[in-house]
Amino acid sequence: MKPIQMIDLASQYLRIKDEIDSSIHKVVQSGSYINGSFVDLFASQLAEYLSVKHVIPCANGTDALLISLMALDLQPGDEIITSNFSFIAAAEAIALLGLKPIFVDIHPQTFTIETKAIEQVITPKTKAIIPVHLFGQACNMQAIKDIATKYNLIIIEDVAQSFSGECFIDNENKKLGTIGDIGCTSFFPSKNLACFGDGGAIFTNNDALAHKMKLICNHGAKRKFIHETIGLNSRLDAIQAAILSVKLNYLNKWNKQRIDISNQ
């Protein structure tokens, strides 16, 4: 008897093999592996899917969080509120920049950050909130948005485990990651939108933040050898972008199949 895998990537590949192979072949034929038209195309497709102004592809989901924080010009010791129950990436990005993670407990039913406890830990040093959407479930973004507005805080949504989920807020459904100031995701192979290695992306409707985050992803440079700020080498490979462009066409279908199976 063949065991049922939680994530059967080999089987998924076989179902769309011709499209994936064709997309990879086009990249190899082009000889353009870093940035370029395939990455630009995926970024524009993802922006349309999310109904967001800017998508900045990057090397992985952890870098997405790190770049988002770097773009805020924070100072060592500034405090960032996040959930105490999630993957290490958010706390890791905070700590790498010399910032201080402030952990808030989770709601016992959703396992996402307990919004009622957020205001209790806000201090004059608090600069941002990183709510982590978990297991496909959304944090209470209306409450988080209200708190952020009240205390003038930045919201960076971590949607790596709930990408393409939605939240009803301000009388409309919005994709997770597009409600706060910045959204971050991962395309790690176990995600519902996954590449064949590491990859990530950042979303925002803020022109100034988008400009700065694009610079940071590319060594702080808009043009070669002209470095405007300290940055990273964090770019999504063209082959991974081409694969993601194919998979994005199937994402809603695959999500529905997951829901249907879970309801059986």
TORLO-145984 format. One line per 4 residues: number of its first residue (from 1); their letters; for each residue x, y, z of N, C-alpha, C. Coordinates in steps of 0.1 Angstrom, whole numbers, plus 2048, in hexadecimal, padded with zeros to 3 digits. Last residue first. Layout:
<sites>
NUM> a> X,Y,Z,X,Y,Z,X,Y,Z  ...
</sites>
This chain:
<sites>
264> qnsi> 76E,8A3,826,768,895,824,768,88E,832  77B,8BB,829,76D,8BA,82D,766,8AC,82B  793,8B7,81E,793,8B9,82C,784,8B8,831  78D,8B6,803,792,8AA,809,791,8AB,818
260> dirq> 785,8D1,7FE,77B,8C6,7FC,780,8B9,803  79D,8DE,804,791,8E0,80C,787,8D5,80B  7AD,8D4,7EF,7B1,8D2,7FD,7A5,8D3,806  79F,8DD,7D9,7A0,8CF,7DB,7A4,8CC,7E9
256> knwk> 7A3,8F9,7DC,795,8F3,7DD,796,8E4,7E0  7BE,8FB,7D8,7B9,8FE,7E5,7AB,8F8,7E7  7BF,8F3,7BD,7C5,8EA,7C7,7C0,8EE,7D5  7B2,909,7B1,7AD,8FB,7AF,7B2,8F2,7BA
252> nlyn> 7C3,91E,7B8,7B5,91E,7BD,7AF,910,7BC  7DB,916,7AA,7DA,917,7B8,7CC,917,7BE  7E1,914,78F,7DA,908,796,7D6,90A,7A4  7EF,92A,789,7E3,927,781,7DA,91C,787
248> lkvs> 806,927,798,7FC,931,79C,7EF,92F,795  816,915,78A,80E,910,795,804,91A,79A  821,926,776,819,91B,772,810,916,77E  830,937,787,826,93D,77D,81C,932,778
244> liaa> 842,926,793,837,92C,79B,82C,932,792  853,921,77E,84B,916,784,83F,91B,78B  85E,93A,77B,856,934,770,84E,929,774  86B,93E,793,860,947,78F,857,941,784
240> qiad> 87E,92A,791,874,929,79C,868,932,798  88D,935,77C,887,928,77B,87C,926,785  896,94D,788,88D,94E,77C,886,940,77A  897,950,7AC,89D,94B,79F,892,94B,794
236> lrsn> 893,96D,7BE,88C,961,7BA,892,95D,7AD  8AD,97A,7D4,8A5,97A,7C7,89F,96D,7C4  8C0,989,7E7,8B4,981,7E9,8AB,983,7DD  8D9,995,7F5,8D8,98E,7E8,8CC,985,7EA
232> lgit> 8D0,9B5,805,8D3,9A7,805,8D4,9A2,7F7  8DD,9D6,80E,8D3,9CC,80A,8D7,9BE,80B  8DF,9F8,815,8E4,9EA,818,8D9,9E0,815  8DA,A0D,7F8,8D8,A09,806,8DE,9FC,809
228> ehif> 8E2,A12,7DF,8DB,A1D,7E6,8DA,A1A,7F5  8FA,A0B,7C8,8F4,A06,7D4,8EF,A11,7DD  902,A03,7AA,8FD,A0F,7B1,8F5,A0B,7BD  907,9EB,79E,912,9F2,7A5,90F,9FF,7AA
224> krka> 8EB,9ED,78A,8F7,9E5,78D,902,9EE,793  8D0,9FD,79A,8D8,9FB,78F,8E5,9F4,793  8C6,9FA,7B4,8BC,9FB,7A9,8C3,9F8,79C  8D2,9E8,7D0,8D5,9EF,7C3,8C9,9EF,7BA
220> ghnc> 8D3,9D8,7E7,8D0,9E7,7E8,8D2,9EF,7DC  8D5,9BE,7DE,8E1,9C5,7E3,8DF,9D4,7E5  8B9,9BA,7D8,8C3,9BA,7CE,8CF,9C2,7D2  8A7,9BD,7ED,8A8,9B0,7E7,8B4,9AF,7DE
216> ilkm> 8A9,9D9,7F0,8AF,9D0,7FA,8B1,9C2,7F4  89A,9E2,7DA,8A8,9E5,7DB,8AF,9DC,7E5  880,9D9,7E1,887,9D4,7D4,896,9D7,7D5  87C,9E8,7F8,87E,9D9,7F9,884,9D3,7ED
212> khal> 879,A02,7EE,885,9FF,7F7,887,9F0,7F8  862,9FF,7DE,86F,A04,7D8,87B,A00,7E1  850,9F8,7F2,852,9EF,7E7,860,9F2,7E0  84F,A0F,802,854,A02,807,858,9F9,7FC
208> adnn> 843,A21,7EF,851,A23,7F5,857,A17,7FA  82A,A15,7E9,834,A17,7DE,842,A19,7E4  818,9FD,7F7,81F,A09,7FB,82B,A0B,7F1  80C,9E5,7F6,806,9F0,7EE,80D,9FD,7EF
204> tfia> 81F,9C6,7F4,81B,9D3,7FA,814,9DC,7F0  82F,9A7,7FA,824,9AF,7F4,822,9BC,7FB  84A,991,7F2,845,99C,7FB,83A,9A3,7F3  853,96E,7F0,84F,97B,7EA,849,984,7F5
200> ggdg> 86A,953,7E9,861,95A,7F1,85C,967,7EA  87A,932,7E8,875,93F,7E2,86C,946,7EB  88B,914,7E2,887,91F,7EB,883,92B,7E3  87C,8FC,7CE,887,8FF,7D6,883,90A,7E0
196> fcal> 868,8FD,7BB,870,8F1,7BC,87D,8F4,7C4  84C,90E,7CB,856,90C,7C0,85E,8FF,7C3  829,90F,7D3,837,90B,7D6,83F,90A,7CA  80E,915,7E4,814,91A,7D7,823,919,7D9
192> nksp> 80D,907,7FC,803,904,7F1,806,90B,7E4  82E,8FA,806,823,904,805,819,901,7FA  844,8EA,804,838,8E5,80C,82C,8EE,80B  858,8F8,7F6,851,8ED,7F0,845,8E8,7F7
188> ffst> 854,91B,7FC,85B,90F,7FF,852,903,7FA  84D,935,7F7,849,92B,7ED,851,91E,7EF  840,94B,80F,84A,942,80B,844,939,800  838,96F,814,834,960,813,841,959,80F
184> cgid> 82B,98C,823,836,984,820,832,975,81E  81F,9AE,820,81C,9A0,821,828,998,81D  81A,9CE,82F,823,9C5,828,81E,9B6,82A  805,9DA,83C,80E,9E2,834,817,9D9,82B
180> gitg> 7E9,9C3,839,7F2,9CC,840,7FA,9D4,837  7DC,9B7,823,7D4,9BE,82D,7DD,9C8,835  7E9,9A4,815,7E6,9B1,80E,7DE,9BA,817  7EB,98D,823,7F7,993,81E,7F5,9A0,817
176> lkkn> 7CD,97E,816,7D7,980,821,7E4,984,81C  7B7,991,802,7C1,986,803,7CA,989,80F  797,99B,80D,7A5,99E,809,7AE,992,80B  776,9A3,809,780,998,80B,78D,99D,805
172> endi> 768,9C0,81B,76C,9B8,80F,775,9AD,812  764,9D0,831,759,9CD,829,75D,9C6,81B  77C,9CF,83F,778,9DC,839,76D,9D9,82E  780,9AD,838,784,9B9,840,780,9C5,838
168> fceg> 784,98C,838,77A,996,836,77D,9A2,83F  79F,97C,829,799,981,835,78F,98C,831  7AD,95E,819,7A6,96B,819,7A1,96F,827  7CB,94E,80C,7BF,94F,815,7B9,95D,815
164> sfsq> 7E2,94F,7FF,7D6,94F,7F6,7C9,94E,7FF  7F4,93F,819,7F4,947,80C,7E8,944,804  7FA,936,832,7EC,939,82F,7EB,941,822  814,935,839,80C,929,83B,7FD,92B,838
160> avde> 81E,94E,832,824,942,82C,81C,935,82E  816,967,839,80C,95F,833,812,952,82E  81B,97F,84F,822,973,84B,817,969,846  818,9A2,84B,811,995,84C,81A,98A,847
156> iiil> 820,9BD,85D,826,9B4,854,820,9A6,855  816,9DD,865,811,9CF,865,819,9C7,85A  821,9F7,87A,822,9F0,86D,81D,9E2,86F  80E,A0D,88F,817,A02,88E,816,9FC,87F
152> nykt> 7FF,A21,89E,808,A24,893,813,A19,891  7EC,A19,8B0,7F9,A1B,8B5,804,A1E,8AA  7D5,A18,8A0,7D4,A1F,8AD,7E2,A22,8B1  7DD,A07,88B,7D9,A15,888,7DA,A1D,895
148> aidk> 7E1,9EF,899,7EC,9F5,892,7E9,A04,88F  7C7,9EA,8A2,7D1,9EC,8AB,7DD,9F4,8A5  7BA,9E6,889,7B5,9F0,892,7C0,9F4,89C  7C8,9CF,880,7C9,9DC,878,7C4,9E8,881
144> iaqm> 7C0,9BD,892,7CE,9C0,891,7D0,9CD,88A  7A5,9BB,88D,7A9,9BF,89A,7B8,9C4,89A  7A6,9B2,873,79F,9BE,876,7A3,9C4,883  7B4,999,874,7BA,9A5,86E,7B3,9B2,871
140> ncaq> 7B9,980,885,7AE,98A,886,7B3,998,881  7C9,96A,86E,7C8,971,87A,7BC,97B,87A  7BB,94F,85B,7BF,95D,85C,7BF,962,86B  7C8,92E,853,7BF,937,85A,7C4,945,85B
136> gflh> 7DB,91D,849,7D0,922,840,7C6,92B,846  7EC,91B,85F,7E4,90F,85B,7D8,913,852  7ED,93E,867,7F2,930,869,7E7,926,865  7FC,95D,864,7F0,955,860,7F4,946,860
132> vpii> 80A,970,87B,80D,964,873,800,95D,871  811,993,87D,807,988,87F,80B,97D,876  827,9A7,889,827,99D,87F,81D,992,882  827,9CA,88E,821,9BD,892,822,9B3,886
128> aktk> 83E,9E4,899,836,9DC,88F,830,9CF,895  849,9F2,8AE,848,9F8,8A1,840,9F1,897  84C,9FB,8D0,846,9F2,8C6,844,9F9,8B9  856,A0D,8E2,860,A07,8D9,859,9FE,8CE
124> ptiv> 841,A13,8F3,846,A1E,8EA,850,A18,8DF  82F,9F4,8F1,837,9FE,8F8,83B,A09,8EE  817,9DA,8F4,81C,9E5,8EC,823,9EF,8F5  80B,9C5,901,81A,9C5,900,820,9D1,8F8
120> qeia> 7F0,9C9,900,7F7,9C7,90E,806,9C8,90D  7E8,9C7,8E6,7E9,9D4,8EC,7F1,9D4,8FA  7E7,9AB,8E3,7F1,9B3,8DC,7F3,9C0,8E3  7D2,99C,8ED,7DF,99D,8F5,7E9,9A6,8EF
116> ktei> 7BF,99A,8DA,7BB,9A1,8E7,7C8,9A3,8F0  7CA,98A,8C6,7C9,999,8C4,7C6,9A0,8D1  7DE,971,8C6,7D3,975,8CE,7D2,985,8CE  7E8,962,8A7,7EB,96C,8B2,7DE,971,8B9
112> tftq> 7DA,941,8A2,7E0,94E,89D,7E1,958,8A9  7CC,92B,8AA,7DA,92B,8AB,7E2,937,8A5  7B0,92B,8AC,7B6,92D,89E,7C5,92B,89E  7AC,924,8C7,7A4,91D,8BC,7AB,91F,8AE
108> phid> 7BB,933,8D8,7BB,925,8DA,7B4,91D,8CF  7D1,94B,8CB,7C3,948,8CE,7C2,939,8CE  7F2,94F,8DA,7E9,94C,8CF,7DB,94A,8D4  807,969,8E9,801,95C,8E8,7F6,95B,8DD
104> vfip> 822,97C,8DC,814,97C,8E1,80E,96E,8DF  843,988,8E0,83A,97D,8DD,82C,97E,8E3  857,99D,8D0,84E,99D,8DC,843,993,8D8  879,99F,8C6,86B,999,8C4,863,999,8D1
100> klgl> 88B,9BB,8BF,887,9B3,8CA,879,9AC,8C7  8A7,9BD,8A8,89A,9C1,8AD,896,9B8,8B8  8BD,9B5,89A,8BF,9BB,8A7,8B2,9C1,8AD  8B7,9A7,884,8B9,9B5,882,8BB,9BD,890
96> laia> 8B3,98D,88D,8BF,990,885,8C2,99F,883  89A,98F,89A,8A7,98E,8A2,8B3,992,89A  888,990,884,888,99A,88E,896,99B,895  88E,977,878,890,983,871,891,98F,87A
92> eaaa> 886,966,88E,893,966,889,897,973,881  86B,96A,890,873,96E,89B,882,96F,897  863,960,876,860,96E,87A,869,972,885  86E,945,876,872,94F,86C,86F,95D,871
88> ifsf> 865,92F,885,86F,939,88B,872,945,882  841,92B,883,84F,927,87F,858,933,884  82F,931,8A2,830,931,893,83E,92C,890  825,93F,8BC,822,932,8B7,823,932,8A7
84> nsti> 825,959,8C5,82F,950,8CB,82E,941,8C6  824,973,8AC,81E,968,8B3,829,95F,8B9  831,994,8B3,82D,989,8AB,828,97E,8B3  83D,9B5,8B2,834,9AC,8B8,831,9A1,8AE
80> iedg> 85C,9C4,8B6,853,9BE,8AC,84A,9B4,8B3  86E,9E0,8C2,866,9D4,8C5,85C,9D1,8BA  890,9EB,8C0,882,9ED,8BD,87A,9DF,8BE  8AA,9E2,8C2,8A2,9E3,8CF,893,9E6,8CC
76> pqld> 8B6,9F5,8A7,8B8,9EA,8B1,8B1,9EC,8BE  89C,A04,893,8A9,A05,89B,8AA,9F9,8A4  891,A03,871,88F,A01,87F,89D,A02,886  889,A06,855,893,A0F,85C,892,A0F,86B
72> laml> 87A,9F5,847,873,9FF,850,87C,A08,858  887,9E3,838,882,9EE,831,87C,9F9,83A  88C,9CE,84A,897,9D7,846,892,9E4,83F  873,9C2,84A,878,9C9,856,883,9D2,852
68> sill> 874,9B7,830,869,9C0,834,86D,9C8,840  88A,9A6,831,88A,9B2,828,880,9BC,82C  880,993,843,88C,99A,846,88D,9A7,83E  86B,988,835,869,98E,842,874,997,845
64> adtg> 879,97E,81F,86E,987,81D,86B,98F,829  88B,96C,82A,890,978,825,885,982,823  877,958,82F,87E,95E,83A,885,96C,836  86F,950,816,866,957,81F,86D,95E,82A
60> nacp> 888,958,7FC,881,94F,805,878,957,80E  891,96A,7E9,897,95D,7E9,88F,953,7F2  875,97C,7D9,882,97B,7E0,886,96D,7E2  860,994,7C7,865,986,7CA,873,987,7D1
56> ivhk> 84A,9AA,7D0,858,9AA,7CF,85D,99B,7D2  82E,9B9,7C3,833,9AD,7C8,842,9AD,7C5  816,9D4,7C8,824,9D0,7C6,827,9C2,7CB  7FA,9D5,7CA,801,9DE,7C1,80F,9D9,7BD
52> vsly> 7E3,9BA,7C9,7EC,9C2,7D0,7F5,9CA,7C6  7D3,9A3,7C3,7CE,9B1,7C2,7D6,9BA,7CB  7DE,98A,7C1,7DC,98F,7CE,7D5,99D,7CE  7DF,988,7A5,7D8,97E,7AD,7D4,983,7BB
48> ealq> 7F0,99D,79E,7E2,99D,799,7DA,993,7A2  807,995,7AB,801,9A2,7AF,7F3,9A2,7AA  80D,97E,79C,809,97D,7AA,803,989,7AF  812,989,783,807,97F,784,803,97E,793
44> safl> 829,998,789,81D,99F,785,811,996,786  83B,984,791,837,98F,79A,82B,996,796  83D,975,779,837,96F,785,832,97A,78F  849,989,769,83C,983,765,835,97D,771
40> dvfs> 862,98C,776,859,998,774,84A,993,771  86D,973,772,86A,978,780,860,983,77F  86F,973,757,867,968,75D,864,96C,76B  880,989,750,872,989,74C,869,97F,753
36> gniy> 896,990,76C,892,98F,75E,884,98D,75C  8A7,97D,785,89E,988,782,899,986,773  8BC,965,777,8BA,96E,782,8B2,97A,77E  8BD,958,75F,8BA,950,76B,8B7,959,777
32> sgsq> 8BC,955,73E,8BA,960,748,8B5,959,755  8BC,944,729,8C9,947,72F,8C8,951,73A  8A7,93A,71B,8A9,949,71B,8B7,94D,720  8A7,91F,71F,8AA,924,711,8AD,933,711
28> vvkh> 8A0,91F,73A,8AD,91A,736,8B1,91F,728  885,928,737,88F,930,73F,89D,92C,73B  87A,914,728,87A,922,723,884,92B,72A  87C,8FE,739,883,8FE,72C,884,90D,727
24> issd> 869,905,74D,878,904,750,880,905,743  852,903,73E,856,910,744,864,910,748  851,8E8,736,852,8F3,72C,857,900,732  84F,8DC,74F,85B,8DA,747,85D,8E4,73C
20> iedk> 835,8E6,756,841,8E9,75E,84E,8E7,756  825,8DB,742,826,8E9,744,832,8ED,74C  82A,8BF,746,82C,8C5,739,82E,8D5,73A  821,8BA,761,82F,8B8,75D,832,8C0,750
16> irly> 80C,8BA,772,80E,8C6,769,81C,8C6,763  80D,8A2,77E,800,8A6,778,801,8B3,76F  827,89F,787,823,897,77C,816,89C,775  826,8B1,79D,82E,8B4,792,829,8AC,785
12> qsal> 816,8A2,7AF,811,8AF,7AA,819,8B3,79D  827,88C,7B4,81A,88A,7AD,815,897,7A7  83C,89A,7C2,83F,892,7B6,832,890,7AD  82F,8A4,7D8,834,8AD,7CE,837,8A6,7C1
8> dimq> 819,89F,7ED,81E,896,7E3,823,89F,7D7  815,8A2,80E,818,8AB,802,81F,8A2,7F8  80E,88C,81D,808,899,820,809,8A2,814  809,86D,80C,812,878,810,80A,885,813
4> ipkm> 7FF,84E,814,7FA,85B,80F,803,866,815  812,831,809,80E,83B,813,809,847,80D  806,816,7F7,80D,822,7F6,809,82C,801  808,7F4,800,800,800,800,809,80D,800
</sites>
